[in-house]
């Protein structure tokens, strides 16, 4: 049975308010406090031309006035068929000019709006700077991190040079003595900024993070509609609001691309992990989408609303070079101190592409379409080839789990292999004939047993029974994926010994967590041990006839560094390792999917299980949008949460229609009451007999709309009024979803309350 609605609402309120308070205390306040320790001295500079390069040198004894660059002095650095790139050789700020209509995107604040800026002091200078860094003196154990901008640090330009595609320059932070080499290139439809990591210079101080051209495309809310796009969940908008400065709003967003790294300290928030390395800004009739293309595993996304740090709304990558971690100093108790890694993170390049959008596509849909084009052109994603002319339907079958017993854990059989065959036959006979099965909890000990997956538990039918089930499913043209968790171990299977094969953080601490249902200790496995075990098991999957592996809570979705000396791997190496594992699994079995996958997995996975379809509901963001779904539809299949797990069934069904997510259920053969108390699968209702009629009715409605849209891309999405969404697909088919109780008039067509309509391409209402 589901919980009462008022209990659910109370839980939601608590889950939002408490993390929000913690976010202010631990994230926003420290960031604001850092502004107090900025340097305030600056000097003038003058331009010199030496041996074909422009080098900016300080004027001895002179004070520099930090102000907007003079656009009349900009130099044409490069041009493409669509844009001109202009650069200021005194600050290395640039502007991008559209040849079609003269629209401008700047790396600095809009001069027309700057006179209205109310922020003063250090942060006013920071907003004018092309770069700012956070740093620390690791030689002083009492030192605190500080933030300073290039402008505030008496910055100089070194080795400034116009190239055929743009310009190169080194930002010299004179006081802190950092040197940051940068290259800016103009291509046909984007501009790319790149930091050359190998040539960064540190002298005494240690670089923690860097923001490069943080104000690119930034705009205040004065008299214009707009929003920030953030990759939170399915995608989220932060809408422009005027007069925020009067509310003392200091809201910021700071989240790690591809999720947090467990080997380092992470501030606790209620936000979704960032699965997509993408962001954007829309202001009035123009917009851009930014794509982090290289080094994104060492980036965070930083965003500020108007009134937090100046009047503008802005979003930028914050490149990470060092991260705080806890160094334990005792083996017997939790005593120690926080510090930063001494060796900075390094990748060959850290690159961001900024794609200005055409006026007709200057919204979040246009951003998603441009990102999809990038994935197809650069990552070689291809249009989906449907295996059937019927809509896909995903059945997650739970084999077994355990619950606490009087002395030993009690085994709970959910679905044996023979019962699974009866289940899919029943669904197939009802008319659900384009199924994909994801079978979980098939290992000894069931779903909550991690490690040593093979052989299949004999109480479910063993490996012979699983092989027979898969053969039967294949006779109905139903592929079977085996759900697998390799990222954790609690049973010592696969020869796992925690101190040898467990993931360790930067301080050398083994990463473990307690299962509060039974007190068991669950250890995170070293990524290299995890990869080795997966590849060793591939032959066993092949022998069963499995069509693929569905990786749950691990490969493709978790990206952790490992400081276990036997399996040491940094974040970049783990990302590459996971990509290679996914590729080999797909080659061996024909398919691979991952739950809640990060987008670096897109080149290999052919399905994403339980893709986020909402946002984090914190006070920084305003609404969710189906950005991820717009990107993926027609390329990779995806589902949202299981349909029989919805809190509000009708609303969840309509959201699935709006987001183009295929129907998905989690089923057992056993009665739902038999699974009560299970450690991992204690869901509300899973008995397929209670749901099969509802599932068929839902599938039938899906099939009427999506059967011919499997290989079609979403080309448009918008809110017509509150509670009504319009989705346009390639080929012209339109779907209108009405969440409201009252009907909605769409032209001369009525959309019933809490329902939807579809209109074939070429037909107008």
N, C-alpha and C positions, 0 to 999 in steps of 0.2 A: 504493500500500500504506500502511496505517496504521502509525504508530510503535508500538514495543513498549510494553506497558502500564507497565513499570517506568520507562521514559524519560519517559512522560507524567506519571507520579506525581512523579518527581523535578522535572520542570519546574514542576508545580503547587506543590510545596513551596517551591521557590525563589521563584516569583512571589508567594507569600503572605508568606514570612518577610522577604525583603529590603524590599518596600514597607512592611511593618509596622514594621521598625526605623526606616526613614526617617520614618514617620508620627510616631513618638514624638519623634524628634529635632527635627523641623521644625514639628510642629503641637501636640502635647500639652505638651512641656516649656516652650515659650514662653508658652503660655496659663497654665500654673501659675505661671511666674515673674512674670507680670503681677500676680498677687495681692499680691506683695511691695510694690508701689508704690501700693497703695490708700490713700486718706485714712482716718484712724482717728478723726477728731474728729466729734462730733455734738452736737446741741442738742435740748432739749425743745421742744414746740410746744403751742399751745392753740387751741381752736376759737372763731371769731368769726362772727357772723351779720350780714351787711351787705347791705341792699337786696335781700332775697330770696335771696341766695346765701350759701353757707358758704365762708369763706376761712380757711385755716389759716395762722397767723402764728407765728414763733418767739418764745419768751420770752427777752428780752434777758439774756445772761449765764448762762442755764440750760443744763445738759447733758441731752441727750435719751438716754433708755434705749431702745435698739432692741429691740423684742419683738413677739410675735404681736399682731395686732389683737384688741381685746376684742369678741367676737361679741355680747355683750349690748348693745353700743352701736350695732350696725348699724342702718341705716335701710332701710326698704323703698323701693327705687327704681323698680321696675316689676314687673308680673306678666303672664303670658300664660295660656293655657288649661292649660299643662303645668307652668310653672315660676314661682317667685318669685325676683327678683333683689334681694339685700341688699348694701348698700355701707357701708363704714366711711369717714366723712367726715374722718378724720384721716390716713389713708394711701391712700385710694382703692382699697384692696383690696376684693374682693367675693366673695360666695358665691352659688351657684345651687342652689336647693332644689326638688326634685321634689314637685309637689302630690300625686302618686299614692302615693309610698311614703316621702317624706321624705329620700331620699338627697341627699347634698351634694357639689357640686364646688366646690373653693376655688381662689382665685388665689394662695394662700399655703400653707405647709406644714400638714399635718394636725396639729391641736393634740394629739390623742391620742397621736401618735407623736413629737412634738417633744422630749419629755423624754429620749428615747433618742438624740437627735442628738449625735454626738461631735465634729463639726467645730467649730473655735473661731475667734475673731478675725474678720478681714475677711469671709471667705467665709460665716461663720455669719450675719453681718449682711446680706450680699448675698442669701442665700436668703430673708430676710424682706422684701426690698425689692420693690416693684411694678415697678421698672424699673432697668436698669443700662446704662451706655454704655461704649464704648471711644472714646478721643479722642486727639488729638495737637496740638501747637503747631507748625503748619507754618511759622511765622515763624522758628523755631529749627531750623536744618538738622541739628543734633545731637540733636534731641528724639526720644524713643522713645514709642510708643503706650502708653497707660495705661487701666486699667479702673476704674470707680468706680460704685457704686450710688447711687440717689437717697437711700437711708437714710444711707449713709456720708458723703454730700456735704451734710449739713445740709439735706436736702430740705424744701421747702415745697410746699403745694398752693395754686394760684391759680385763681380763677374756677370753683370747684367749684359745680356746679349740677345739681339733679335735673331730668331732662327727662321727657317723657311716656313714653319708651321705655327710659330708663336714666339715665345721667348723663354730664356732660362735666367735664373737669378739665385743668389744665395742670400738669405736673410741673416744678417749678423746682428745678434743681440749683444750690444757692446758691453753692457754692465755684467750680465750673467755669462757672457762669452759663448753662448750657443751659436752654431752656424747650421742653418737649415737650407740645403739645396733643393730647389723647386724647378719644375718645368711645366709650362702651360702650353697646350697645343690646341689648335682649332682644326676640327674635322668638318665634314660636310654638314652634319646636323647636330653637332655637340661640341662643347669645349671640355677639355680634360685637364685637371690639375694633378700633378704627381710629385710626391716627396721621394727623394732618392735616399733611402735609409742608410746605405753603406757609406755615404759621404757626410752624414751628420757628425758634427764635432761637439764634444763636451770637454770642458777643461777641469774645473773644480766641482761644479754643480752637476746634478743628475736630473735628466729630463724625465718627467712623469707622463705628460700628455701634451698634445699640440692641436690647436685649431687653426686651419689654414683657410683664409678667405671666409670667415664665419658669417659675414653679412651678405653673401651672394644672394641676390633676389629678395633680401629682407624688405619688408614694407610695414608702415604703421597702419592703423585701422581708419585713419582720418578719411571720412567720406567715401569709403570704398568697401565693398564686400570682398571677402577672401578667407583663406584658411591655410593652416599647415596640414600637410598629410604626413602621418606617422605610421610605420609598419607595426602597429600594436594589434595583435590578434589577426583578424581578417583585414584590418586597416582601420584607421581612425582619423577623424578630422578635429582640428582645434580652430574653431571659427573666430575671425577677427571680431573684437568687441571694443568699442570706443570707451574712453574715460576709465580704463582699468587702473591707471596710475593713481586715481583717487581712492582705490580700494586697498592700497598697499599689497597688491597681489604680487607675490614673488615666485609664482609657479614655474617650475622647470621640469623637463623630461630628460632623463639620462639612463639609457639602457644599452646593454652590450649586444652587438650584432651576433646572432646565432646563440644567444643565451649566455648565462653566466658561466664562468669557469670555476668549478668547485675546488680547484687547487689553490685558489686565492680567496681573499676576504670578499664577501658580497653583502651589500646592505640589503636588508629584508624589505621587499615591496610586494604588493599584491598584483603587480603588472604581469601581463603575458610576456613570455620571451619573444625576442625579435627574430623571426624566421627569415625575413627578407632584407637584403642590404640596399634599401631604397627609401627615399623621402622626397618631399616636394613642397612647393609654395604656390598658391594661387592668389593673385591680387588683381582686382578689377577684371580686365579682359586679357590678362596674360598670366602665364604659368610656366614652371619648369619642373622636371623630375630629375632628381639626382640618383645615380646608381654607383655604388661603391664597387669597383670592378677588380681591384687588387689590394691584398692586405686587409680585407674586410673583417677577418677573424680577430684582428687587433684594433677594432674600431668600436666606439660607442656612438650612439646618436644623442646629441644634445639639442634641446629645443627650448626656447623661451617665449612666453606669451608677452604681449604688449603690457608694459608696466613692470616687468620683472627686471630686465636689464635694458633700459631705454624703452622708447615708445614702440619700437618695431617688433614684429613677430619674426623670428628667425630660427632656422634649424641647420645644423652642420654636423659632419663627423667630428668626433673628438678622438684623435688617434692616440692609442695607449702604447706607452713605452715601458712603463713600470706599473705594477699594481700592488696594493697593500696585501700583506699576508701576516698570519699570526705565527710567530716563532716561539714554540714551546721550549721552555728551559728545564722542564722536569719530566721524568718518566712516571712519576707517581701521582702528580696532581696537575691540574690545568693552570700552571703559572707560566708566564712568558710576556712577550711584548709584540706590538705591531711594528713592522718595518716594510721596506720595499725590496724587490729583487734587485741585486746589484748590477747584473748584466741586463741591458735593455733588450726588449723584444725587437727583432729585426726581420724584415722581409725584403725582398729585392726592391719592391716599389709599393707605394700606397697611393692608389689612384681613385679619383672620382670623376665621373662623367656627368656634366650638366646638360640636359636636353631641353632647350627652349621649345615650347609647344605652340603650334599654330593657334590663332585666336579661336577657331571653331572647335578646337579640342583642348581648350585651356581649363580643364577640370580634372577631377580624380580619375575619371574614366580615360581621358586622354593620357594621363600619366601611366595608367595600367597598360594601355595599348602600346605605348612607346616602350615600356619595360618588357612587354611580351615580344615586341619586335627585336629588342636586344637579345633576349634569350634564344629566339629562333635564329638570328643571324650570327651571334657570337658563340652561343652554347649549343647550337645545332639541335634544339628541340624541334620535333617534327609533329605535323598534324596527326591526330589519333586515327587509327584504322579500326573501326568498330568490328567486333567479332560476330555481331548479331544485329539484326534490324530492330531488336527490342531494347528497351532501356535497361541498363545494368542494375542489378540488385545484389547487395552484399549481405551475406549471412555470417555472423560471428558466432561460432559454436564453442561453448565452454565444455571441455572434457571433465575436469575435476578441480577441486580445491580442498582445503582443509580448514577445520575450525578447532578451537580449544576443546580438549577433552578432560576428563577427570585426572588422568595420569599422562596419557599421550594424546597428541593431536588426533582428531577424528577425520577420517577420509570421507569426502563428500563427492559422490559420483554425479556429475551433471549429465553427461552424454557419452555413452560408449560409441565405438565406431559403427556397430550394427544399428544402434539407435539413430546415429547421425544419418545413416543411409535412409532409414525410414522417414526421418524429418525432411530431408531435401526432396524425397520422392513425393511426400504429401504436398509440399510447397509447389513442386513442379507440376503436379496433377491439377492444382488449383489454377495454374496459368502463369506462375512466376518462372519463366523458362530461360532467363538470361542471368543466372546466379553466378556469383563468385563466393566461395567458402573460405573463411579465415578460421582455422581450427586452433584454439588456445587451450592451455591446461592439459595437454596430452602427455606431458612428461611425468615421470615417477614423482608422486607427491603433489601433482596438480599445479595449478596456476601459481601458487605462492612458493613453489620450490624452484630456486634459481641455481643453475649449474648442473652439469651432467644430464643434459636433456634426453639423450638416447640410452636405452631403447624406449619405445612407447610403453606407457604403463600397462602391464598385463591385465589390470582390472578394467581397462577400457577396450581390451581386445588385442593389446600388444602390437608389435610392428606388423605382424601378419594381418591383423584386423584393420590397421590403418591402410595398409597397401590395398586390401580388398575394398575398403571404403572409397579410396581415391580412384580405383578402377571403375567402381560403380558410378561415381560422380562424372568421370570422363565419358561414360556411356551416355550421359545426359548432356554432354558438352559443358560441364561445369568444372572450372579449374579450382584447385585446392591449394591454398597457401597455409603453411604452418606458422603460427604466431610464436615468436621466440624472443626471449630476453637473455642476452649475453652480458649485459653491462653490470650485473649484480651476481653475487654468489652467497648462499647461506647454507649449503649442504656439503661443501667440499668436493663436489663433482668435478670431473675433468682434471683431477689432480690438483685442484686449487688449494693453496695454503696462503692465508691472508697476508702474512708478513713477506712472502715471496712474490705473490701474484696480485696483490691488492694495489689500488691506486693510492698514491701518496701526494699530499699537498706540498707546497713550496717549503714548508717548515719540517717536512719529513713525517708528518702525522698520517697514519692510515685513515682513509675516509670510510667511516662506518655509520650506519644508522640503525636505530632500534625499530623493530616491528612491534608497535604498541599493542597489537592484538594478542601476541603470545610472548613478547620479550625477546624474540630471536634477534641476533645481530646479523645485519645484512651488510656485506662488504662490497664496495664498488670495485670492479675489476679493472686492472690496467688495460688501456685500449689495445696495446700490442698483444697482450695475452688474449683479449677478447677476439681480435682479428684472427690470431692463430687458431683458436678453437673453432671459430665459424668455418674457416677454410678446411679444417680437418674434418668437420662434420658434413661437408658438402656431399660426399659420396653417399652418406647415409640418407640424406634427403632424396638423392637421385634413386636410390634403391627402393624407397617408398613410392616413387612416382610423383612426388610433390611438384607443383607448378611454380613454386616460389616460396620465399620466406617473407613474412611480415615482421619487420623489426619493431619491437615495442620498447619504448623508454631506453633507447641506446643508440645503436648505429644509425646515423642519419639525423638524429634529433638532439643528442647530447654531445657537446664539444668541450672536453676537459683536458687540460695539460696533465702530465703525469711525471712525478719526480721520484718514482721508484727506480733506483739505480739499475735494476735488471731490465726494465722496460721503458726507460726514460723517453719522453716524447713531448715536444712543445705543441702548442695549439695548432700551428700550421701543419705540423707533421701528422697530427691526429686527423685533421680534416682530409689530407691527402690519403691517409691510410683508410679512412672510411669510404672515400670515393672509390678506392681500388677494391675494397671488399664488396661494395655494392655492384661494381662492374663484374667481378668474378662470379658472384652469385647469379646475376642475370645471365651471364654466358652459360653457366652450368645448368641452371634450372629453367631458364626462359623468362622468368619474371622476378621482380623484387618490389616490395612496397615497404613503407615505413609510416608509423604513427606520428602525426604532428611533425613532419619532416622539415628540416631546414632546407633552404632553397639551393644550397650547394649540392644537394642530392638529386636535383631535378634531371640531370643528364642521364641518370641511371634508373631511377624508380619509374614504374608505370602506374603507380597508384599511391595516393596519400590517404591514410586512414585517420579519421577524426580530425580533419583540418579545422582550425579555429574559425568560427563564424560570428564572432562578437569581439568586443574590445574590453578593456580592463575596468571600466566604470569608475575611474578615479576622477578627481575634480579638475584635472588638467584638460582632459579631452571631452568632446561634446557628443560625438555620435560615431557609430560603426558604419563602414562601407565595405562592400565585397571586393576590395582591391585584389586580394590574392585569387579569388575565384574568377575575376575578369581576366587575370593573367593566365590562369591554368585551363579554363574550359576549352575543350577542343584539342588540348595537348596531352593532358594527364587526367585520369579519372580521380575523383575525390569524394569523400563523404564527410558529413558533419557527425556530431555525436549520435549514438544509436537512437532510433526513433522511439523505442520503448523506454528510453531513459529521459525523455523530455518532461520538463515540469509542466508545461502547458502544451498539450499535444497539437491542438489546432494551430497555435502560433508557430510552433516548431516546424510543423508541416509546411506552412506558408513560407517560412524563412528558407527552407530547403528548396522550394520552388524558386524563390527570388534569387538565391545564391547558386542555383544550378547544381546543387549537391545531390548525388544519387542516394536513394533510400538504403538504410542500413539498420539491421536489428541484431541484438545479441540474444541467443537462444540456448536453452537447455532442454533435454528431454524430461528431466526430473521436475517435479513440482517446485514452484518458487519457494515454498515453505521449507523444502528439503535443503535449500542452499543458505538458509538463514544462519548468520554467524560466520560465514566464510571470510577468510582473512582478506582476500583481494577481490572477490566477485560477489560481494553481498549487495547486489543490486535489487531494485524494487521488485521487478517481475520479469522472469526470463522464460517461463514455461511456454514453449512455442505454440501449444494448443490454445492458450489464452489469447494469442496474438495473430495467428495465421490468417484469420478472416480479415482483421484490420490491416495486416500487412498486404494482403492481396488487393484490398480496396485502394490503399495508398499507391501500390505499384501500378494499378490500372490507370489511375489519374496521371501519374508520372509518365506512363508509357504513351498516353495520348499527346503529351506535350514534348517529351524529350527524346522519343525514339529516333527522330530525324535530326536531332541537334547534337548528337554525340561528338561529331567532328566539326561542329560549328563554334565559332568564337563569339564571345560577348562583345558587342561593338558600342553599346550604350547602356547607361544606368543612371536613373535620376529619380528624385522624390517629386511627385506631382503635387501632393499636399501631404500634410502630416498623416502617416499611416498608409500611404499609397505609393507604390514603387512601379516604375516602368523599366523593363529590361528589353533591349533590342539585340537580336542575334544576327550574325552573318547570314545573309540571304533574306533578311527583312522580317523574320518572324518576331512579333512583339508579345511579351507577357506582361500583364498588369496585375499586380498583387494588392489586394485590399485587406489590410489588417483590421480596419474599423468595423464596428457593428453595422453601421448604415451603408447602403449601397453607394457606389461612386459612379458618376456619369463620365464615361470616357468617349467623347464625341457623342454618337448616337447609340452607344452600347452601355448597358448597365453592368457594372461589376458588383456582384452580390457581396454583402457584408461577410467578412472573414472567409473570403474565397478569392479566386483568380480567374482570368480569362486569357486565352491565347488567340492571336490574330495572325493568320498566315501572311507571309511576305507578299507585298504588292496590294494587299487589301487594306483599305482605309476605313476607320470607324465612321 
